[in-house]
Amino acid sequence: MAMATAHTSAQTPARWQDFVQLLKPRVMSLVVFTALTGLVCADRPLNPVLAAVAILCIAVGAGASGALNMWYDADIDAKMRRTRGRPVPAGRVQGADALALGVVLSLFSVMLMGMALNWFAAALLAFTIFFYAVVYTIWLKRWTAQNIVIGGLAGALPPVIGWAAATGTAPLNAWLLCAIIFFWTPPHFWALSLYTSEDYAEAGIPMMPVVAGAASTRRQILFYSLLLVPLCLAPAFTGLGGPIYLGVAGAGGLVFLLLALRLYRSHAGETPDARRDGLYDVRAGARDARNLFAFSILYLALIFASLLAEHLLGAAPLALFAR
């Protein structure tokens, strides 16, 4: 059974920072940001305290997912440079403690969301935690090269949860935000995997470059990029985004496509990359993959920030179709 069984007791006393690390705070920050964008874009007045509770529940739910993921994946995390320093494989936190933390936080976040906001949002939150911790972590991640494509749904749902927390509904525009993150995920993670493929191969994870090779991965990154950029423009025509959004999505999308095309024409991933521990410290041959990976984070942040700013400032949308 692929679980954290190697460390039955912590080798060193756990610090509070170790338990914070279990929650994957960097991933949590992106989840909170996209969820907040969904909540604000719903354009439904919401008590500030209830809005804060909604964001807290989503953040705690994301942290719970991270803790459950680190509990189950401790065996493979120990084999990869990028993850071997995590609290469970490093022996600072017992696997049972990570599991308990994940379960308790899951129950807390879902129940509080249901009681304070609405049970539809709570159900979406519960489904997201289950999908990430069980469907992705336990099943997809170790079984198929499409793991991050299908599993990307978990990371794409927070804006829908935020919207549902504000309105109790999930209209088309909420799902459009979800679709943007869903189609952003493959080029983002596959660009990273092109120069970390040795780690995935060592851990036995069927990431796309390991299974299909670097050339096929680069083609698929370009394919998803060509789908993503027009999709990112769509909110400007559905009443969700305005002129600021259209400008940011258009200009950023052009840069995204140029980087994806440059990566497609490169030889990134063809030879092992003897990088150090930093995600951005790579050899010249992997820089095109590193550049797309880094810009993909900026691009997603910018388009969601522009939506957030427009709705907070009350900017008029560029609607060709009624919402």
C-alpha positions in Angstrom: 0.0 0.0 0.0 1.5 3.3 -1.1 1.3 5.3 2.1 3.5 7.0 4.6 4.6 3.8 6.3 8.3 4.3 6.3 8.3 6.7 9.2 6.4 5.3 12.1 7.8 8.0 14.4 9.2 11.4 13.9 13.0 11.6 13.9 13.1 15.1 15.2 10.5 17.1 17.2 7.9 18.7 14.9 7.7 22.5 14.9 4.6 24.5 14.2 6.2 25.5 10.9 6.2 21.8 9.8 2.4 21.6 10.3 2.0 24.9 8.3 4.1 23.3 5.5 1.8 20.3 5.5 -1.0 22.7 4.3 1.0 23.7 1.2 0.8 27.4 1.8 1.9 28.4 -1.7 -0.8 26.3 -3.3 -3.2 27.6 -0.7 -2.4 31.2 -1.6 -3.4 30.6 -5.3 -6.6 28.8 -4.2 -7.6 31.7 -1.9 -6.9 34.3 -4.7 -8.9 32.5 -7.3 -11.7 31.8 -4.9 -11.8 35.4 -3.8 -12.0 36.4 -7.5 -15.0 34.1 -7.9 -16.7 35.5 -4.8 -16.2 39.1 -5.9 -17.2 38.5 -9.5 -20.5 37.1 -8.4 -21.5 40.8 -7.8 -23.7 39.8 -4.9 -23.4 42.0 -1.7 -22.2 39.8 1.1 -21.6 40.6 4.7 -17.8 41.1 5.1 -17.7 38.7 8.0 -19.4 36.0 6.0 -17.1 36.7 3.0 -14.1 36.2 5.3 -15.6 33.0 6.7 -16.1 31.7 3.1 -12.5 32.4 2.2 -11.3 30.9 5.4 -13.2 27.7 4.7 -11.8 27.4 1.2 -8.3 28.1 2.5 -8.6 25.5 5.3 -10.1 23.0 2.8 -7.1 23.5 0.5 -4.8 23.0 3.5 -6.6 19.8 4.4 -6.1 18.5 0.9 -2.4 19.3 1.1 -2.0 17.5 4.4 -3.8 14.4 3.1 -1.7 14.5 -0.1 1.5 14.7 1.9 0.4 11.8 4.1 -0.3 9.5 1.2 2.6 10.6 -1.0 5.4 10.4 1.6 6.9 7.4 -0.1 7.3 9.0 -3.5 8.1 12.5 -2.0 11.1 10.9 -0.3 12.5 10.0 -3.8 12.3 13.5 -5.4 14.6 16.4 -4.9 11.8 18.9 -5.0 9.8 17.1 -2.2 12.1 15.1 -0.1 12.4 17.9 2.5 8.7 17.9 3.2 7.8 17.2 6.9 6.6 13.6 6.5 9.3 12.1 4.3 11.9 14.0 6.2 10.6 12.4 9.5 9.7 15.6 11.2 5.9 14.8 11.3 4.4 11.4 11.7 2.2 10.2 8.8 -0.7 9.6 11.2 -0.5 13.2 12.4 -0.7 14.5 8.9 -3.7 12.2 8.2 -5.5 13.4 11.3 -4.8 17.0 10.6 -6.2 16.6 7.0 -9.4 14.8 8.2 -10.1 17.3 11.0 -9.6 20.3 8.8 -11.7 18.8 6.0 -14.6 18.3 8.3 -14.2 21.7 9.9 -14.1 23.6 6.6 -17.0 21.8 5.0 -19.3 22.1 8.1 -18.5 25.7 8.7 -19.1 26.6 5.1 -22.5 24.8 5.2 -23.6 26.4 8.4 -22.3 29.9 7.8 -22.9 30.3 4.0 -24.9 27.5 2.2 -24.7 23.8 1.7 -24.2 24.0 -2.1 -20.9 25.7 -1.6 -20.1 23.2 1.2 -20.8 20.3 -1.1 -18.6 21.8 -3.8 -15.8 22.2 -1.2 -16.2 18.6 0.0 -16.1 17.3 -3.6 -12.9 19.3 -4.3 -11.2 17.9 -1.2 -12.3 14.4 -2.0 -11.2 14.8 -5.7 -7.8 16.0 -4.8 -7.0 13.7 -1.9 -8.6 10.5 -3.3 -9.2 10.7 -7.0 -6.0 12.6 -7.9 -3.6 11.6 -5.1 -4.5 8.0 -4.6 -5.6 7.0 -8.1 -4.7 9.3 -11.0 -1.3 10.5 -10.0 0.2 7.0 -10.0 -1.9 5.5 -12.7 -2.1 7.7 -15.8 0.0 10.3 -17.7 -3.2 12.3 -17.8 -3.0 12.7 -14.0 -2.7 16.5 -13.9 -5.2 17.0 -16.8 -8.0 15.2 -15.0 -6.8 16.0 -11.5 -6.5 19.7 -12.5 -10.3 19.9 -11.8 -9.6 20.1 -8.1 -7.4 23.2 -8.5 -9.9 24.8 -11.0 -12.9 24.6 -8.7 -12.1 27.3 -6.0 -13.6 30.2 -8.0 -16.8 28.2 -8.5 -16.9 27.6 -4.7 -16.3 31.3 -4.0 -19.1 32.2 -6.4 -21.4 29.6 -4.9 -20.6 30.9 -1.4 -21.8 34.4 -2.4 -24.9 33.4 -4.4 -25.8 29.7 -3.7 -25.5 29.1 -7.5 -22.8 28.4 -10.1 -23.7 30.1 -13.4 -21.8 29.8 -16.7 -19.3 32.6 -15.8 -18.3 30.8 -12.7 -17.6 27.6 -14.7 -15.7 29.8 -17.3 -13.2 30.7 -14.5 -13.0 27.0 -13.7 -12.3 26.2 -17.3 -9.5 28.7 -17.6 -7.6 27.2 -14.7 -8.4 23.7 -15.9 -6.8 24.3 -19.3 -4.0 26.4 -17.8 -2.9 23.4 -15.7 -1.4 21.1 -18.3 1.0 23.6 -20.0 2.0 24.9 -16.5 2.8 21.5 -14.9 4.2 19.8 -18.0 6.6 22.7 -18.6 7.9 22.1 -15.0 7.9 18.3 -15.6 10.1 18.7 -18.6 13.1 19.6 -16.4 12.1 17.5 -13.4 11.3 14.3 -15.3 14.2 12.4 -13.6 12.5 13.0 -10.3 9.2 11.6 -11.6 10.9 8.6 -13.2 12.7 7.8 -10.0 9.5 8.0 -8.0 7.6 5.9 -10.5 5.1 8.7 -11.4 3.8 8.4 -15.0 4.2 12.1 -15.8 3.8 12.9 -19.5 7.6 13.3 -20.3 8.3 10.0 -18.6 5.6 8.1 -20.5 5.4 9.9 -23.8 8.8 11.6 -24.1 9.8 15.2 -24.2 8.8 15.9 -27.9 5.3 14.7 -27.4 5.0 16.7 -24.2 6.1 19.9 -25.9 3.5 19.3 -28.7 0.8 18.8 -26.1 1.9 21.9 -24.2 1.5 23.9 -27.5 -1.9 22.3 -28.1 -3.3 23.2 -24.7 -1.8 26.7 -25.0 -3.7 27.2 -28.2 -6.9 26.2 -26.4 -6.2 28.3 -23.3 -5.5 31.7 -24.8 -8.8 32.1 -26.7 -10.6 30.7 -23.6 -9.0 33.4 -21.5 -10.4 36.0 -23.8 -14.0 34.7 -23.5 -14.9 36.5 -20.2 -14.7 39.8 -22.1 -17.6 38.7 -24.2 -19.8 37.1 -21.5 -20.3 40.1 -19.2 -17.6 39.0 -16.8 -14.5 40.9 -18.0 -14.1 44.5 -19.1 -11.5 46.5 -21.2 -8.7 46.0 -18.6 -9.2 42.3 -18.6 -9.3 42.1 -22.3 -6.1 44.0 -22.6 -4.3 41.9 -20.0 -5.6 38.6 -21.3 -4.8 39.5 -24.9 -1.3 40.8 -24.4 -0.4 38.1 -21.8 -1.9 35.5 -24.0 0.3 36.5 -26.9 3.4 36.2 -24.7 2.1 32.8 -23.5 1.8 31.5 -27.0 5.2 32.8 -28.1 6.8 31.1 -25.1 4.9 27.9 -25.8 5.9 28.0 -29.5 9.5 28.6 -28.5 9.3 25.6 -26.1 7.8 23.5 -28.9 10.8 24.3 -31.1 13.3 23.7 -28.4 14.9 20.4 -27.2 13.9 21.0 -23.6 13.6 17.7 -21.7 15.7 15.7 -24.2 18.7 15.4 -21.9 18.8 15.2 -18.1 19.0 18.6 -16.4 21.5 18.6 -13.6 19.8 21.5 -11.8 20.2 22.4 -8.2 17.2 22.4 -5.8 15.7 25.6 -7.0 12.8 25.3 -9.5 14.2 28.1 -11.7 17.9 27.2 -11.6 18.2 25.2 -14.8 20.7 24.5 -17.6 20.4 26.5 -20.8 18.6 23.6 -22.6 15.8 23.7 -20.1 15.3 27.5 -20.0 12.4 27.5 -22.5 10.5 25.1 -20.2 11.4 27.1 -17.2 10.4 30.4 -18.8 6.9 29.1 -19.8 6.4 27.6 -16.3 7.3 30.9 -14.6 5.2 33.1 -17.0 2.2 30.8 -16.7 2.0 31.7 -13.0 2.3 35.4 -13.8 -0.3 35.1 -16.5 -2.9 33.4 -14.4 -2.3 35.9 -11.6 -2.7 38.9 -13.9 -5.9 37.8 -15.5 -7.6 37.0 -12.2 -6.2 40.2 -10.7 -7.6 42.3 -13.5 -11.1 40.6 -13.1 -10.9 41.3 -9.4 -9.9 44.9 -9.9 -12.6 45.6 -12.4 -15.4 44.2 -10.2 -14.1 46.0 -7.1 -14.0 49.3 -9.1 -17.3 48.7 -10.8 -15.8 48.9 -14.3 -18.3 48.3 -17.1 -18.0 44.9 -18.8 -17.6 44.4 -22.5 -20.7 42.2 -22.9 -21.8 40.9 -26.3 -24.1 38.3 -24.7 -26.3 38.7 -21.6 -25.0 37.1 -18.5 
